[in-house]
Amino acid sequence: MLIHPWDAPHDDTEWQRWLDDHDFGQLVVNGLDGEPPHVQPLHFAFDAESGEVVTHLARPNPMWPALLANSEVVLSVVDDYVYVPGPWQAGPEQPTEHGEPTSFYAAVQLRCRARVVDDPAAKAELLNRQVGHFQPEGGSAEVGVGLAPYGRLLSGIRGLRLEVTGVRAKFKFGGRRTAEVQDRIAGNLAGRGGPRDAAAREHMLRRRPA
């Protein structure tokens, strides 16, 4: 992923906070013997303090042999993406039809070292952490070995602990455009009001120099 200086995160806190609210991504695992990579969509819980991601998948998932053969994986998350029409980006010296169409988006790629969790008690702890992240209001029974209703289901899953070893983060929201062009784009995003337009506009305005 190409990251220009104007698209780089201002600091680690920026991408960490973004992951707090964007906790669904794709786990990429190298294939075996020249096979293409496995790409698995999943929910996850990221802990910035420990630098760890926890998640789980069904035991029959076909990616397990590849992951056990090579524990170096990538967790990729992309969201807040919008299409920006060319005329919105035209500079004041350009005809509007000469503006460059582009995409705005936020993306975080976590390079991780994966560890499979098969111990039933450890899986229960991992699942409770995930449920606590996504469902802080409670309402579901605790997961525990031998406890109804979820204890009997533990054998059907495998847990994953992902130690983050590298981060590539990008916030591409017109950072190299002039204030005049950014104002135009912000106004057009507000006027269009499409899916993710408000989030993209918020990113662009938040990242402008003071």
N, C-alpha and C positions, 0 to 999 in steps of 0.2 A: 504494500500500500504506500503510494507516494504521499508524503506529508510536507507541504511547503511550510516555511516558518510562520506565515500568517494563519495557517490552519492548525498549528500545533496547540495542544492544551496550554493554558497559562501556568498550570501547576498540576501536581498529582491529584489534588483535591477536586479539580474540575471533573476529571473522568471518573473518579471514585464516586462522587455524588451522583453523576449521571447513571452509573451502574446500579445505584440504590433503587432507581425507578425503572430501570430497563434490565430486567432479570430473566429475559428469554433470549436465547441465542442458538448458535449452531456449533456443536463440538466436531472438530475436524481431526480425524485419526488416519495416519498413513496406512495405505493398503498393503497387503502381503504380496510378495513376489510380482511386483509390477502392476498389481491391480490398482484401480483408481482409489482415491481416499474415500473413507466413510464420512458422511456428513449427517450428523444426528441433531435434529431440533430438540431443545429441552429447556425446561425451567431450571434455574440454579439460584443458589444463595451465595453472595460474595461477602467476605469479611475483610475489609481494608486493613484492619489492625493486624490480623494474622497473615494476610496475603494468601488466603485460601478460598477456594470455591468448593462447595459441596453440592452433590446432585446424586441421582440414582436412575437406573434404567432396568428394563425387564431382563431377566436372565437369558431368554432366547435371542436377545439382540445379536445380529450377526457380526457386530464390530468387535466383540470381546477378544477373539483370537488375535486380531491385528493390534489391539491396544496392549495386550499382554506381551506381544512381541516387540513393541516400541511404545514406551510410556510418554514420549514427547508429543504433546497434542497442542492444538490451538482452539480456544473458545472465541468465537467471533460474534459480535453484537452490532447491529446496524439499525438505526431508527431516526425519527425526526427528519425524514427525507422528503424533499419536494422537487418538482421540476420548475425551473426558473426560465421563462420565455426570453428569447434574445432581446426584444425591445426594452425589457425592464433593465437590462444591463448596459445599454448604450451610453457612452460618454457624451458630455455636452457638445463635443466637436464632431460627433458621428451622426449620420442618419440613423433613425431608430431601427431600420431594417438591417443595419450592420452590427447590432449588438449580438453578443455571443450567448446562445442558450447554454444552460448548465444545470447541474444538480447541486442542491445543498443537502448535507447529511451529517450526522454524527456517527462515528464508528470507533469501537474499541476492540482490539485483538489482544487476548491474553495468551501468551505462550506459557504452557504449564507442564509440570511433571505429574502424571496421573498415578494414583494408587487405588487399586480395587479393594473394596471393603466387603468381606464375606462373613465375618463374625456376626452372628445374629444380634447380640447386644450392641455392638458398634453400629450396625445398620439402623437399629431402633433409635439410637442417639442422633444419628445423621438425619433420619427422617423427621424427628422432633424438631431439629434445628431448622429444616426446610419449612415445616408447617408453621413454626414460630415466626419465620420471616414473612411468609405470604399471608398468614392468618393470625396476626397478633391479637385479634379480638377473641381467639379461642373458638370453642364450639365443636371441636372434634376430640375424640378420645385419644389419650396418650398412647403412643406406640411402645410396646414392651414385649419382650420374649414371653410367650405363654399367655399374654393378656388379650382378651377379646376387645374389639373384633379384628384388629390388625395383626396380631402376633402370628396367626397362621399364614399370613400372606408374605412374611419376611423371606421365606425360601424362594419366592418367585422373583426376587429382585437382587441386584448387586449394587452396592453403593460406590460412589466415586469421590475421592478427595483429590483436588487439583491444586498443587502448589504452584503459585504464579512465579515464573522465573523471568519474564520479560513482558513489556507492555508497549503496544503501538496504538496511539489514540489520535483521532483527527476530528476537528470540528470545522467543516467546510461550509462557511456561511458568509461568503462575500468579503472576507477580511482584507483583501487587497483593493477593494473598490473605494472610490472617494466617498466622502460623507454625503454628497449630493445624490450619488447613485444608490447608496445604501438607504437613504431616506425614501427614494422612489420605490425601491424593492420592498421596503417595510410597509409602505402604504399599499402597494399592490397585493402583498400577501394578506394584509388585513381586509382588503376589499374582496379578494377572491374567497377567502374563508373556507378553503378546502381542507381535506384531511391532513393533519400535521402542519398546516400553514402557520397556525398560531405558535406552535413549538419552534418552528424554524425562525420565525420573526423574533421570538424571545431570545433565542441563541444569538442572532445577529446583533440585536440591540445590546445584549448583555456583554458581548465581546468587544464592542467598540471602545476605543481609547477614551479615557475620562476627559 
